[in-house]
């Protein structure tokens, strides 16, 4: 039988936070995004969540290979942890071509018009799925079936080709009778 006594030391508080690299120019915006509070007990799960939010923000503005890292400086005398947050955005990617599969010649132009002119604009990694959700939520098509999107990254050209896929349609509501339909 072994008895272990654990004595917790004093909690460490978050000290200074500095943003370096690409983040230095946007320090105020990133401070609001990460939601870390100075002089509160440091929670490294919250630090990681804040870094994830930074990466997601950059991916939404064309920086698909963006990374964020927080280097810690621990002050055992003051019981604080200072952070130096370094963001490496990587190259910016732009929208390339748009391909639409599964729609007829009348529906496809309507979807292209809704999509808008994106060629050459910074690619938002979450936009294709958000766009399809919006199409579904607006109820533009009767009996809209499954939808999905695919992206193909061209590392050399720094573009992303998007394919929107509209698969079949849902069967009409079986509780309704259509005109001319036999019982």
BELJOJO-V920466 format. One record per backbone hydrogen bond with DSSP energy under -1.0 kcal/mol. NH is the residue of the N-H (numbers start at 1). CO is the residue of the C=O. E is the energy in kcal/mol with one decimal. If there is no record, write none. Layout:
BEGIN
nh->(NH;NH)
co->(CO;CO)
e->(E;E)
END
This chain:
BEGIN
nh->(13;14;15;18;20;22;23;24;26;27;30;31;32;33;34;35;39;40;42;47;48;49;50;51;52;53;54;55;56;57;58;59;60;61;62;62;63;64;66;67;69;71;73;75;79;80;81;82;83;84;85;86;87;88;93;94;95;96;99;101;108;111;112;113;114;115;116;120;121;123;125;127;130;131;132;133;134;135;136;137;138;139;140;145;148;150;152;154;158;159;160;161;162;163;164;165;166;167;170;176;181)
co->(79;40;81;83;85;87;20;21;23;24;26;27;28;29;30;31;14;37;12;43;44;45;46;47;48;49;50;51;52;53;54;55;56;58;59;123;58;62;63;88;86;84;82;80;75;75;13;73;16;71;18;69;20;67;62;158;121;160;162;164;104;107;108;109;110;111;112;95;118;93;59;124;126;127;128;129;130;131;132;133;134;136;135;168;165;163;161;159;154;154;94;152;97;150;99;148;101;146;143;173;178)
e->(-2.6;-2.5;-2.9;-2.7;-3.5;-1.6;-1.2;-1.3;-1.2;-1.0;-2.5;-2.5;-1.9;-1.6;-2.6;-1.5;-3.1;-1.4;-2.7;-1.7;-2.1;-2.4;-2.3;-2.1;-2.4;-2.0;-1.9;-2.3;-2.5;-2.3;-2.2;-2.5;-1.5;-1.5;-1.0;-1.2;-2.3;-1.3;-1.4;-2.5;-2.2;-2.6;-2.3;-2.9;-1.5;-1.6;-2.3;-2.8;-2.7;-2.3;-3.5;-3.0;-1.4;-2.3;-3.3;-2.3;-2.7;-3.0;-2.8;-2.9;-2.4;-1.9;-2.6;-2.4;-2.1;-2.6;-2.0;-2.1;-2.8;-2.6;-1.6;-1.5;-1.8;-3.2;-2.1;-2.1;-2.2;-2.4;-2.3;-3.1;-2.2;-1.1;-1.2;-1.1;-2.0;-2.4;-2.4;-3.2;-1.7;-1.4;-2.0;-2.8;-2.6;-2.9;-2.8;-3.3;-2.5;-2.9;-1.6;-1.5;-1.9)
END
